Amino acid sequence: MMVSRRFLLGGVLAGLAGPALGEGLVVSPRPVARPSGGSAVAGAAEPGALIAAAKLGGVVGYAVAEARSGRILETMEGRTELPPASTAKAVTALYALERLGAGYRFVTQVVAAGALRGGVLEGDLVLIGTGDPELDTDRMGDLAARLAATGLRRVQGDFLYVDAALPALEEIAGDQPDHVGYNPAISGLNLNYNRVHFEWRRAEGGWGVAMDARGERFAPPVRMARMEVVRREAPLFTWRARGGAEEWTVASEALGKGGSRWLPVRNPGAYAAEVFQTLAAAQGIELPAPKRAARGPAGGQVLAEHRSDPLADILRRMLRWSTNLTAEVVGLTASGAGGLRASGGAMSDWARQRLGAEGRFVDHSGLGGESRISAEEMVRALVAAQGTQTGGQLKAVLRDLGMRGGDGEEIESPVQVIGKTGTLNFVSALVGYVQPPSGREMAFAIFCADAARRDRLSVAEREQPEGGKAWTRRARRLQGQLIARWAGLYA
């Protein structure tokens, strides 16, 4: 067994998070109590005043409706189509649940094309993926251990990998920096969310660097991704593919004394196969260099396999952590389309036909800035979903956003808010359900977008644009104020 190396290092690059990867809870003031003599809420600010005070620029569109009847209770710019950002994942979850089922599992197999005699496979060994978005190094290590338990020690033929279950895509969106981990490649064989772990330490005369596929129990080194430290201030990273390897450079001025971060890999099938080869070697199995194959062997024998958790559990984590790879994998698996834009179109058609909601999705994660849907159409989808079997399943996997005070601290409240947040540069979205104890549940969507400000950003500015964090904080505060208003007025 390989022992994981743990370094507690800090640096300029350590811990950087992308705008569509980690998304915080909504900040909601406590709902104002309804006066006994009327339907208005004493002191409740008008939405126009709240929006003006937020100083977001661009457009704020929202709608809130009775969840049971679909009757719109309040709306503003509700028919304006805006980017949904990661709230598109709520539609993706509905789509995948209906098309695949809550119990669907992704399977990764190791298949023998030949006879196994005396520890020697007289033929090829094939690693076959079906797109499991949560396959990681530790699970891959367990798969190698199960293979070793069969007695296999050497392969006479080739070691092949098959990643054709999903289209091979180098990235989700083409307008993001090369080095951001929230814009991963996609294939039928994914590992560690298709990211490689880069670590550096200051050494005499320079820096020591390492690239590995780090898990909790295993940290196999990676050869196909390479890093060179270059004495410069900018750009922060460069990337190129050459000779089957992915070659990175990093600016020395950004490194400090040491640190680590995850970087994307653009050929995830080759990455996963190399890591499996290394983990198999640790189990005493000698495998040749991996080669890509278009399909698995006909009539091969399954020697070992890993089955993912049920889809419902995968979706719950997708909505909790807003993992873009998971969204694209489950969406592509549900549609069977040959490309991301075609798959997003298939989901758009499904939402129109099944939920009566008009929208235009170019992917399943919401990372693509060209996706558009209005607040009223998103609410229409949430209301209609309740009349389907998967509607209840969606609510079961949506995140409990809680209620928080104006200072950001969590407060006790009988009102529950479940939903999904979404963040792009100068785009902030929130959709879901307000569930008061009265039982008058509401479906809502809030989209805030300053598209012009977003479009002015250069690619290099898009990981951490100036003013972006403050803008997002103001947008989320506004969203919380609107939810508080509705809870007080309509619950």
Sequence and secondary structure as in RCSB ss.txt:
>XXXX:A:sequence
MMVSRRFLLGGVLAGLAGPALGEGLVVSPRPVARPSGGSAVAGAAEPGALIAAAKLGGVVGYAVAEARSGRILET
MEGRTELPPASTAKAVTALYALERLGAGYRFVTQVVAAGALRGGVLEGDLVLIGTGDPELDTDRMGDLAARLAAT
GLRRVQGDFLYVDAALPALEEIAGDQPDHVGYNPAISGLNLNYNRVHFEWRRAEGGWGVAMDARGERFAPPVRMA
RMEVVRREAPLFTWRARGGAEEWTVASEALGKGGSRWLPVRNPGAYAAEVFQTLAAAQGIELPAPKRAARGPAGG
QVLAEHRSDPLADILRRMLRWSTNLTAEVVGLTASGAGGLRASGGAMSDWARQRLGAEGRFVDHSGLGGESRISA
EEMVRALVAAQGTQTGGQLKAVLRDLGMRGGDGEEIESPVQVIGKTGTLNFVSALVGYVQPPSGREMAFAIFCAD
AARRDRLSVAEREQPEGGKAWTRRARRLQGQLIARWAGLYA
>XXXX:A:secstr
           TTTT   TTT              TT SS TT   HHHHHHHHT  SEEEEEEEETTT  EEEE
ESTTS B  GGGHHHHHHHHHHHHH TT   EEEEEEEEEEETTEEEEEEEEE    TT  HHHHHHHHHHHHTT
T  EESS EEEE TTS  BS S TTS TT TTS  B SS  GGGEEEEEEEEETTEEEEEEE   SS   B SSE
EEEEES SS SEEEEEETTEEEEEEEGGGTTTEEEEEEE S HHHHHHHHHHHHHHHTT B   EEE SS  TT 
EEEEEEE   HHHHHHHHHHHT HHHHHHHHHHHH  SSHHHHHHHHHHHIIIII   EE SSSSS STT EE H
HHHHHHHHHHTTSHHHHHHHHHSEE   B TTS B   S EEEEEEEEETTEEEEEEEEE TTS  EEEEEEEE 
HHHHHT  GGGSSS TTHHHHHHHHHHHHHHHHHHHHHHH 
